[in-house]
């Protein structure tokens, strides 16, 4: 047998997706290499929003308090207006979502990456190989060999040098963006829906302090579709759609940026233009998410238009799904076949958001006057209600994988306040992340213990009588059990429902099914 690989996991790409993956894997005791062509955190804004599910992940990884310090919560609706100021669509982003966190939170990506980078560097087992580009990779039955080449900016631009390095890892995560070298080396093709629109992105800092209302909105004007949103505390973002006859080079200049910002009251006298860049908004996903010991995540696996604010969120959900599975496999608790469930679960889920983002894009990316008038009439008649003016579709749900056959399996679990061990808070705040079975009451817990079997002993699983009145502070879980007519619900470490059932015999069978679907082969082992 070959000598032990240099690392358990090598992560190619050190954006938010790669950073979170490194933090999560290291916290679980694994040796991690991070490979990134840039020698320092990329300094310019890109992603700007995370949702309540991602806040939940940040909480579980001990990141949320620091992330909140660089976050701008949303105080009002996300509005879509026509050129006359009439509301076409209003989505309430000021509310607390089903996970117990606010549904929309804005930030500047360099600030978020600085927070994640600080936490990654504080973890034992994380080695950062910054300023190194992946040249090639090869894999066999036991590991992946990665060939790297150092880059340099000594000449004022990024160039490759002659210095090379080779390392091995048991697994590789390709989180290296839309133009992923990992994906190209694997020969993985994309499913492309043909949604292609060019937009000029302008990120600015206003010199004055002011309140922007609405904080986030879309101007659906066929003369120039425009997005106006927060860029994080103290920042704003304008996005201007490229019109017919405009070339990308002429659009992507300081002069054009200031010309388009001037009608909004933004000039060099009162505003700093941090950057401008033309992006082609696309809708696509990888046809394969895993080849052997190499897996894709984030923009390397999928791209979507930005109108739902789900691009980065999708990548962080990828990591949340993948890491606990890798953890089980790396500890030799689960067969490697568990990793086959990653793409099968994540691809349908992210496709739901891609189709939603496209539907929103088809609202604003309208340049024809007659089509815009028809759109306005339809959406105004619908009262700007998302349920009436947007295409109906099922809520996002994981595809087939490590899940039971219950209809709610693969959905994100709602969350309420509980009292546990003398403390009151959201469930995630009080319990360590892992497998959890929530029971209606203590009687159901005792009944489950009386049933022969020991499937739960094969997992580090906690059983909690969360619906008991003394635990369920606001009655959230009692209402959930009543609504669905169940006594037990099993949650995975990524906060998705594995399955639900009633009765102790069925509860024990549900746990046995969990062990089977996780491909467990050994009892838990210490890191």
C-alpha positions as CSV (number, residue, x, y, z in Angstrom):
1,X,0.0,0.0,0.0
2,X,1.2,3.5,-0.8
3,X,2.4,5.7,2.0
4,X,0.0,8.0,3.6
5,X,-1.1,11.0,1.4
6,X,0.2,14.4,2.4
7,X,-3.3,15.6,3.1
8,X,-6.8,14.2,3.6
9,X,-8.3,16.9,1.4
10,X,-6.8,19.4,-1.0
11,X,-9.1,22.4,-1.9
12,X,-8.4,24.2,-5.1
13,X,-9.7,27.8,-4.8
14,X,-9.8,30.0,-1.7
15,X,-13.0,32.0,-2.2
16,X,-15.8,31.8,0.4
17,X,-16.6,28.2,-0.7
18,X,-13.0,27.0,-0.4
19,X,-12.5,28.9,2.9
20,X,-15.6,27.4,4.5
21,X,-14.7,23.9,3.3
22,X,-11.2,24.3,4.9
23,X,-12.7,25.5,8.2
24,X,-15.3,22.7,8.4
25,X,-12.9,19.9,7.5
26,X,-10.2,21.1,9.9
27,X,-12.7,21.5,12.7
28,X,-13.5,17.8,12.2
29,X,-9.8,16.9,12.6
30,X,-8.7,16.5,9.0
31,X,-5.5,17.6,7.3
32,X,-6.3,20.2,4.6
33,X,-4.3,21.9,1.8
34,X,-5.6,25.0,0.1
35,X,-4.3,25.9,-3.3
36,X,-5.0,29.4,-4.6
37,X,-3.3,31.2,-7.5
38,X,-3.6,34.6,-5.8
39,X,-1.1,35.3,-3.0
40,X,-3.7,37.2,-0.9
41,X,-7.5,37.5,-0.6
42,X,-8.9,39.1,-3.8
43,X,-9.5,42.7,-2.8
44,X,-12.6,43.6,-4.9
45,X,-16.3,43.0,-4.2
46,X,-18.2,40.2,-5.9
47,X,-20.9,38.3,-3.9
48,X,-23.0,40.5,-1.6
49,X,-25.7,38.5,0.0
50,X,-26.3,35.4,2.2
51,X,-29.6,34.0,3.4
52,X,-31.0,32.5,6.6
53,X,-29.8,28.9,5.8
54,X,-26.2,30.1,5.3
55,X,-26.5,32.1,8.6
56,X,-27.4,28.8,10.2
57,X,-24.2,27.2,8.7
58,X,-22.1,30.1,10.0
59,X,-23.7,29.6,13.4
60,X,-22.8,25.9,13.6
61,X,-19.2,26.6,12.6
62,X,-18.7,29.3,15.1
63,X,-18.5,32.1,12.5
64,X,-21.8,34.0,12.8
65,X,-20.8,36.5,15.4
66,X,-17.8,37.7,13.4
67,X,-19.8,37.6,10.1
68,X,-22.5,39.8,11.7
69,X,-19.9,42.5,12.3
70,X,-19.5,43.0,8.6
71,X,-23.2,42.4,7.6
72,X,-25.9,44.8,6.6
73,X,-29.3,43.3,7.6
74,X,-32.2,44.2,5.3
75,X,-34.9,46.5,6.8
76,X,-37.5,46.3,4.0
77,X,-38.8,44.6,0.8
78,X,-36.8,43.7,-2.2
79,X,-38.8,45.6,-4.8
80,X,-39.1,45.5,-8.6
81,X,-40.4,48.7,-10.2
82,X,-41.2,49.9,-13.7
83,X,-39.9,53.2,-15.1
84,X,-43.0,54.9,-13.6
85,X,-42.2,53.7,-10.1
86,X,-45.0,51.2,-10.0
87,X,-44.3,48.0,-8.0
88,X,-44.1,44.9,-10.2
89,X,-42.8,42.5,-7.5
90,X,-42.2,42.8,-3.7
91,X,-40.4,40.2,-1.8
92,X,-40.1,40.7,2.0
93,X,-36.4,40.3,2.8
94,X,-36.8,41.9,6.3
95,X,-38.4,38.9,7.9
96,X,-37.0,36.1,10.0
97,X,-36.9,32.9,7.8
98,X,-38.0,29.4,8.8
99,X,-34.5,28.6,10.1
100,X,-34.8,31.4,12.7
101,X,-32.4,33.8,10.9
102,X,-33.1,36.8,8.7
103,X,-33.7,35.8,5.1
104,X,-31.3,38.3,3.5
105,X,-28.0,39.8,4.8
106,X,-25.6,42.0,2.7
107,X,-21.8,42.2,3.0
108,X,-18.7,43.0,1.0
109,X,-17.0,39.8,-0.2
110,X,-13.4,40.9,0.7
111,X,-14.6,41.6,4.3
112,X,-16.4,38.2,4.5
113,X,-13.3,36.4,3.1
114,X,-11.1,38.2,5.6
115,X,-13.3,36.8,8.4
116,X,-13.3,33.3,7.0
117,X,-9.5,33.4,6.3
118,X,-8.8,34.4,9.9
119,X,-10.8,31.4,11.1
120,X,-9.2,29.0,8.6
121,X,-5.7,30.2,9.6
122,X,-6.5,29.6,13.3
123,X,-7.4,26.0,12.7
124,X,-4.8,23.2,13.2
125,X,-4.3,21.1,10.1
126,X,-4.9,23.9,7.4
127,X,-1.9,24.6,5.1
128,X,-2.3,27.5,2.7
129,X,-0.5,27.3,-0.6
130,X,-1.3,30.8,-1.8
131,X,0.3,32.1,-5.0
132,X,0.3,28.6,-6.5
133,X,-1.6,27.5,-9.6
134,X,-2.9,24.0,-10.2
135,X,-1.2,22.7,-13.4
136,X,-2.5,19.1,-13.5
137,X,-3.9,16.3,-11.3
138,X,-3.9,12.6,-11.6
139,X,-5.7,10.0,-9.4
140,X,-5.5,6.4,-8.6
141,X,-7.4,4.1,-6.3
142,X,-5.9,5.7,-3.1
143,X,-5.1,9.3,-3.7
144,X,-4.8,12.3,-6.1
145,X,-1.5,13.8,-7.1
146,X,-1.6,17.6,-7.8
147,X,1.1,19.4,-9.7
148,X,1.5,23.1,-8.9
149,X,3.4,26.0,-10.3
150,X,4.1,29.2,-8.4
151,X,3.0,32.6,-9.7
152,X,4.5,36.0,-9.3
153,X,3.3,39.6,-9.5
154,X,6.9,41.1,-9.5
155,X,6.4,42.5,-13.0
156,X,3.1,44.2,-12.0
157,X,1.0,41.4,-13.5
158,X,0.4,37.8,-12.5
159,X,2.8,35.4,-14.3
160,X,3.9,31.8,-13.8
161,X,7.4,31.1,-12.6
162,X,9.6,27.9,-13.1
163,X,9.1,26.9,-9.4
164,X,6.9,23.7,-9.1
165,X,5.5,21.6,-6.3
166,X,3.8,18.3,-6.0
167,X,1.5,17.0,-3.3
168,X,-1.0,14.2,-2.7
169,X,-4.4,14.1,-1.1
170,X,-7.0,11.5,-0.5
171,X,-9.6,13.7,-2.0
172,X,-9.8,17.0,-3.9
173,X,-12.5,19.7,-3.9
174,X,-12.5,21.9,-7.0
175,X,-13.8,25.2,-5.7
176,X,-11.9,27.3,-8.3
177,X,-14.7,29.3,-9.8
178,X,-16.5,29.5,-13.1
179,X,-13.4,28.9,-15.2
180,X,-12.4,25.9,-13.1
181,X,-9.1,24.3,-13.9
182,X,-10.2,21.2,-12.0
183,X,-13.4,20.8,-14.0
184,X,-11.5,21.2,-17.3
185,X,-8.9,18.7,-16.2
186,X,-11.6,16.2,-15.4
187,X,-13.3,16.8,-18.8
188,X,-16.7,17.6,-17.2
189,X,-19.2,19.4,-19.4
190,X,-21.9,21.8,-18.4
191,X,-25.6,21.7,-18.9
192,X,-26.1,25.3,-20.3
193,X,-29.6,26.8,-20.5
194,X,-28.5,29.5,-22.8
195,X,-29.3,32.5,-20.5
196,X,-26.6,35.0,-21.4
197,X,-26.8,38.7,-20.6
198,X,-24.0,41.2,-20.1
199,X,-24.2,43.6,-17.2
200,X,-21.8,46.3,-16.0
201,X,-21.2,46.0,-12.3
202,X,-20.3,49.1,-10.4
203,X,-19.3,48.8,-6.7
204,X,-19.1,52.2,-4.9
205,X,-18.6,53.7,-1.5
206,X,-20.6,56.8,-0.8
207,X,-18.7,59.6,1.1
208,X,-21.8,60.5,3.1
209,X,-23.8,58.4,5.5
210,X,-27.4,57.9,4.5
211,X,-30.3,55.5,4.5
212,X,-31.1,54.0,1.2
213,X,-34.8,53.1,0.7
214,X,-35.7,50.8,-0.7
215,X,-32.4,49.2,0.3
216,X,-32.5,46.7,-2.6
217,X,-34.5,47.1,-5.8
218,X,-34.6,46.5,-9.6
219,X,-35.5,49.2,-12.1
220,X,-37.3,47.3,-14.9
221,X,-36.9,50.0,-17.5
222,X,-36.4,48.8,-21.1
223,X,-34.4,51.9,-21.8
224,X,-31.8,50.5,-19.3
225,X,-32.6,47.7,-16.9
226,X,-30.8,48.5,-13.6
227,X,-30.1,46.8,-10.3
228,X,-29.5,48.9,-7.1
229,X,-28.6,46.9,-4.0
230,X,-26.5,47.1,-0.9
231,X,-22.8,46.1,-1.2
232,X,-22.5,45.7,2.5
233,X,-22.1,48.3,5.2
234,X,-21.2,51.7,3.7
235,X,-21.3,50.3,0.1
236,X,-23.7,50.3,-2.8
237,X,-23.9,48.3,-6.0
238,X,-25.3,49.4,-9.4
239,X,-25.7,47.0,-12.2
240,X,-26.5,48.2,-15.8
241,X,-27.6,45.9,-18.5
242,X,-25.6,46.1,-21.8
243,X,-27.8,47.5,-24.6
244,X,-27.8,46.4,-28.3
245,X,-25.0,48.2,-30.1
246,X,-22.8,48.6,-27.0
247,X,-19.6,46.8,-26.9
248,X,-18.1,45.3,-23.8
249,X,-14.9,47.3,-24.1
250,X,-16.8,50.6,-24.3
251,X,-19.1,49.7,-21.5
252,X,-16.3,48.6,-19.1
253,X,-14.6,52.0,-18.6
254,X,-14.4,54.5,-15.8
255,X,-16.1,57.1,-18.1
256,X,-19.1,54.9,-18.9
257,X,-19.4,53.9,-15.2
258,X,-19.5,57.5,-14.1
259,X,-21.9,58.5,-16.9
260,X,-24.4,55.8,-15.8
261,X,-24.0,56.6,-12.1
262,X,-24.4,60.4,-12.5
263,X,-28.3,60.3,-12.9
264,X,-28.3,58.5,-9.5
265,X,-26.5,61.4,-7.9
266,X,-23.2,59.6,-7.8
267,X,-20.1,61.5,-8.9
268,X,-16.4,61.5,-8.1
269,X,-17.0,64.3,-5.7
270,X,-19.3,62.2,-3.4
271,X,-18.4,58.6,-4.2
272,X,-15.5,56.3,-4.6
273,X,-15.8,53.8,-7.4
274,X,-14.2,50.7,-6.0
275,X,-14.5,48.7,-9.2
276,X,-16.4,48.2,-12.5
277,X,-16.5,45.0,-14.4
278,X,-18.7,43.4,-17.1
279,X,-20.2,40.1,-16.1
280,X,-22.1,37.7,-18.4
281,X,-25.0,36.3,-16.3
282,X,-25.4,32.6,-17.1
283,X,-27.4,29.6,-16.1
284,X,-25.6,26.3,-16.1
285,X,-24.5,23.4,-14.0
286,X,-22.0,20.6,-14.2
287,X,-23.2,17.3,-15.7
288,X,-21.0,15.5,-13.2
289,X,-20.1,16.6,-9.7
290,X,-17.7,13.8,-8.9
291,X,-15.1,11.9,-10.8
292,X,-13.3,9.4,-8.6
293,X,-11.7,11.2,-5.7
294,X,-12.3,14.7,-7.1
295,X,-15.5,16.7,-6.5
296,X,-16.7,20.1,-7.7
297,X,-18.3,22.8,-5.6
298,X,-19.5,26.4,-5.9
299,X,-19.1,28.2,-9.3
300,X,-17.0,25.3,-10.6
301,X,-20.2,23.2,-10.4
302,X,-23.0,25.8,-11.2
303,X,-23.7,29.4,-12.2
304,X,-26.9,31.3,-12.0
305,X,-28.1,34.9,-12.6
306,X,-27.8,37.1,-9.5
307,X,-31.4,38.2,-9.2
308,X,-32.3,35.9,-6.4
309,X,-29.1,36.4,-4.5
310,X,-28.3,32.7,-4.4
311,X,-25.0,32.2,-6.2
312,X,-22.6,32.1,-3.3
313,X,-25.3,30.6,-1.1
314,X,-25.5,27.6,-3.5
315,X,-21.8,27.0,-3.2
316,X,-21.8,27.2,0.6
317,X,-24.7,24.7,0.6
318,X,-22.5,22.4,-1.5
319,X,-19.8,22.5,1.2
320,X,-22.3,21.9,4.0
321,X,-23.6,18.8,2.1
322,X,-20.2,17.5,1.1
323,X,-18.1,17.9,4.3
324,X,-20.0,15.7,6.6
325,X,-20.0,12.9,4.0
326,X,-16.3,13.3,3.5
327,X,-15.8,13.2,7.2
328,X,-17.5,9.8,7.5
329,X,-15.5,8.4,4.6
330,X,-12.2,9.8,5.8
331,X,-12.8,8.2,9.2
332,X,-13.5,4.9,7.5
333,X,-17.0,4.9,9.0
334,X,-18.8,5.0,5.6
335,X,-18.1,3.4,2.3
336,X,-16.8,5.8,-0.4
337,X,-20.1,5.2,-2.3
338,X,-21.7,7.8,0.1
339,X,-19.9,10.5,-2.0
340,X,-22.0,9.4,-5.0
341,X,-25.0,11.0,-3.2
342,X,-23.4,14.5,-3.2
343,X,-24.1,15.5,-6.8
344,X,-27.3,13.6,-7.0
345,X,-28.6,15.6,-4.0
346,X,-27.1,19.0,-4.8
347,X,-27.7,19.3,-8.5
348,X,-31.5,19.2,-8.4
349,X,-31.5,21.6,-5.5
350,X,-29.3,24.2,-7.1
351,X,-31.3,23.8,-10.4
352,X,-34.4,25.0,-8.5
353,X,-32.6,28.2,-7.7
354,X,-31.2,28.5,-11.2
355,X,-34.7,28.3,-12.7
356,X,-35.9,30.9,-10.1
357,X,-33.1,33.2,-10.9
358,X,-33.8,32.8,-14.6
359,X,-37.5,33.6,-14.1
360,X,-36.5,36.8,-12.2
361,X,-34.0,37.6,-15.0
362,X,-36.7,37.3,-17.6
363,X,-38.7,39.9,-15.7
364,X,-35.9,42.6,-15.8
365,X,-33.9,41.7,-18.9
366,X,-36.6,43.1,-21.2
367,X,-35.7,45.7,-23.8
368,X,-38.8,45.6,-26.0
369,X,-41.2,48.4,-25.1
370,X,-44.4,46.4,-26.0
371,X,-43.1,43.3,-24.0
372,X,-42.3,45.5,-21.1
373,X,-45.8,47.1,-21.1
374,X,-47.4,43.7,-21.2
375,X,-45.1,42.5,-18.3
376,X,-46.0,45.6,-16.3
377,X,-49.8,45.1,-16.8
378,X,-49.6,41.5,-15.8
379,X,-47.5,42.0,-12.6
380,X,-49.4,45.1,-11.5
381,X,-52.7,43.2,-11.9
382,X,-51.2,40.5,-9.7
383,X,-50.6,43.0,-6.9
384,X,-46.8,42.5,-7.1
385,X,-47.3,39.3,-5.2
386,X,-44.6,36.7,-5.9
387,X,-47.1,33.9,-5.5
388,X,-49.2,35.4,-8.3
389,X,-46.7,37.0,-10.7
390,X,-43.8,34.5,-10.7
391,X,-44.0,31.0,-12.3
392,X,-45.2,28.4,-9.8
393,X,-42.7,25.7,-8.9
394,X,-41.9,23.3,-6.1
395,X,-39.6,24.6,-3.2
396,X,-36.0,23.6,-3.4
397,X,-35.4,20.0,-2.4
398,X,-32.4,17.7,-2.5
399,X,-32.4,15.0,-5.1
400,X,-32.2,11.3,-4.4
401,X,-29.4,10.3,-2.1
402,X,-28.8,9.7,1.6
403,X,-32.5,10.2,2.4
404,X,-35.6,8.3,3.3
405,X,-38.6,8.1,0.9
406,X,-40.7,10.5,3.0
407,X,-42.1,13.4,0.9
408,X,-40.3,15.9,3.3
409,X,-37.0,14.2,3.1
410,X,-34.4,16.5,1.5
411,X,-36.1,19.7,2.7
412,X,-34.4,22.2,5.0
413,X,-35.7,21.8,8.6
414,X,-37.3,24.7,10.2
415,X,-36.0,25.8,13.6
416,X,-37.5,27.3,16.8
417,X,-36.3,28.2,20.2
418,X,-35.7,25.5,22.8
419,X,-34.6,25.2,26.4
420,X,-31.8,22.7,26.7
421,X,-29.5,22.2,29.7
422,X,-30.6,25.4,31.3
423,X,-30.1,27.5,28.2
424,X,-32.7,29.0,25.8
425,X,-32.0,29.6,22.2
426,X,-32.3,28.3,18.7
427,X,-31.6,24.6,18.4
428,X,-28.4,25.2,16.4
429,X,-27.1,27.5,19.1
430,X,-27.5,24.8,21.8
431,X,-26.6,21.5,20.1
432,X,-23.4,20.6,18.4
433,X,-23.8,19.9,14.7
434,X,-24.3,16.2,13.8
435,X,-27.1,13.7,13.5
436,X,-30.2,14.5,15.6
437,X,-33.5,12.7,16.1
438,X,-36.2,15.0,17.4
439,X,-39.0,13.3,19.3
440,X,-42.4,14.6,20.2
441,X,-41.9,14.1,24.0
442,X,-40.0,12.1,26.6
443,X,-42.5,9.2,26.3
444,X,-41.5,8.7,22.6
445,X,-37.8,8.8,23.6
446,X,-38.4,6.0,26.2
447,X,-40.5,4.0,23.8
448,X,-37.8,4.2,21.2
449,X,-35.2,3.0,23.7
450,X,-37.4,-0.1,24.5
451,X,-37.4,-1.2,20.9
452,X,-34.7,-3.8,20.1
453,X,-31.8,-2.5,17.9
454,X,-28.9,-0.2,18.1
455,X,-28.7,1.7,14.9
456,X,-28.2,5.0,16.6
457,X,-25.1,3.5,18.4
458,X,-23.4,3.4,15.0
459,X,-23.7,7.2,14.8
460,X,-22.8,10.1,17.1
461,X,-26.6,10.8,17.2
462,X,-28.5,12.7,19.9
463,X,-32.1,12.1,20.6
464,X,-34.0,15.1,22.0
465,X,-37.6,15.4,23.2
466,X,-37.8,18.7,21.5
467,X,-41.7,18.9,21.5
468,X,-42.0,18.6,25.2
469,X,-43.6,21.8,26.7
470,X,-40.6,22.5,29.0
471,X,-38.3,22.3,26.0
472,X,-40.3,23.8,23.1
473,X,-40.3,27.4,24.2
474,X,-42.7,28.8,21.5
475,X,-44.5,25.6,20.5
476,X,-42.7,25.5,17.2
477,X,-41.9,21.8,17.2
478,X,-45.3,20.7,18.7
479,X,-46.9,22.5,15.8
480,X,-44.5,20.8,13.3
481,X,-45.3,17.3,14.7
482,X,-49.0,18.0,14.7
483,X,-49.0,19.4,11.1
484,X,-47.2,16.4,9.7
485,X,-48.7,13.8,12.0
486,X,-45.4,12.4,13.2
487,X,-43.5,11.5,16.4
488,X,-39.9,11.6,15.2
489,X,-37.8,13.5,12.7
490,X,-34.2,12.7,11.9
491,X,-31.9,15.5,10.8
492,X,-28.6,15.3,9.0
493,X,-25.6,17.5,10.0
494,X,-26.4,19.8,7.1
495,X,-29.8,20.6,8.6
496,X,-31.8,18.7,6.0
497,X,-34.5,16.2,6.9
498,X,-33.5,12.6,6.5
499,X,-37.0,11.3,7.3
500,X,-40.1,11.5,9.6
501,X,-42.2,8.8,11.1
502,X,-44.6,7.8,13.9
503,X,-44.4,5.0,16.5
504,X,-41.4,3.6,18.2
505,X,-41.1,0.6,15.8
506,X,-41.1,2.9,12.8
507,X,-38.7,5.2,14.6
508,X,-36.2,2.4,15.1
509,X,-36.7,1.4,11.5
510,X,-36.0,5.0,10.4
511,X,-32.7,4.9,12.3
512,X,-31.8,1.6,10.7
513,X,-32.6,3.1,7.3
514,X,-30.3,6.0,8.1
515,X,-27.4,3.6,8.8
516,X,-28.1,1.8,5.5
517,X,-28.4,4.9,3.4
518,X,-25.2,6.4,4.9
519,X,-23.3,3.2,3.8
520,X,-21.9,2.9,7.3
521,X,-19.3,0.3,7.8
522,X,-17.7,1.0,11.2
523,X,-18.6,2.7,14.5
524,X,-17.4,6.3,15.0
525,X,-13.7,6.9,15.4
526,X,-12.0,9.8,17.1
527,X,-10.4,12.3,14.8
